[in-house]
Amino acid sequence: MANIKSAKKRIRVIDKKTARNIRVKNHVKDAVKAFNAAIAEGNAEKASEAFKLAEKKIMQATAKGTFHKNTASRTVSRLEKKLNALKAE
């Protein structure tokens, strides 16, 4: 355990940031799972709506600094590739 006041504060700050990051990542995971479920059903309309939500959540996480911008772009690109493949069928 830290003895210095500033070190104790850093521990508190890191705990808050960690909790926020976990919450944000859970929102992203839920949105991506919903999208993948719609893809598995083969419902293009539902998948399109789920994609919009997933993309929004991913970009919000990037804006908050939880994800790197390249990671977010890569993830969105992969999701969009799945959606386009479903629409092409």
N, C-alpha and C positions, 0 to 999 in steps of 0.2 A: 504494500500500500504506500502511496506517495505521502511524503511529509511536507513538501513545499506547497504553499497555497496555490500557486499558479499551476502546478502539476495536478492538484486535486480538481481545479477548474477544468483543465484539459480533459480529464477523465469524464467529467460530467458532460462536457460538450460532445465528446466522441460518442458517449452513450446515446445522446439525443440524435446525433446524425445517423448512428447505426440503426436506431429504431425507425427513423424516417425512411432510410434506404430499404429496410426490410419491408416496410409497409408499401412503398412505391413498387418494389419488385413483385410483391404479392398481387398488386393490382394488374401489373403487366402480365404475370403468369395466368391470372384468371381470364384476362381478355384473349390471350393467345390460345388457351385451352378451349374457350368458347368458339374461337375461329376454327380450330382443328376439328372440333366436334361437328361444326356445320359442314366442313369439307368432307368428313367421313360420311355424313348423311347424303352428300351429293346435292345439297340444296344451295344453288348458286346465289339466290337472292339473300338468303339468311347469311351465307358466307360473306357476301359483299358488305352487309351491315356490320357483321362481326369484324371484318377487316378494318373498316373505318374506325371502329372503337379501339381495336388493338393498335393501329397506327397512332392514334391520338395518345393513348396511354404510353406508348414507347417514346414518342416525341416529348411528352411531358416529363418523363423520367430523365431524358437526355438534358432537357432544359434545367432540371434540378441538379444535374451533375451526377446522377446515379449511374448512368450509362455513358460510355464514350460515344461521340457522334458517329464514328465509323461502325461501331457495334450496332447502333440503332439502325443505321442505313442498311447494313447487311441483313439484319433481322427482318426489316420491313420488305426488303427486296425478295427474300425467301418466301415470305408470306404471300406477297403479290404474285410470285411465280406459281405458287400452288393455286391461287385464285384464278389466274389466267388459264392454267391447265384445265381446271374444272369447267370454266366457261367455254373452252374450245371443244369439249366433248359433245 
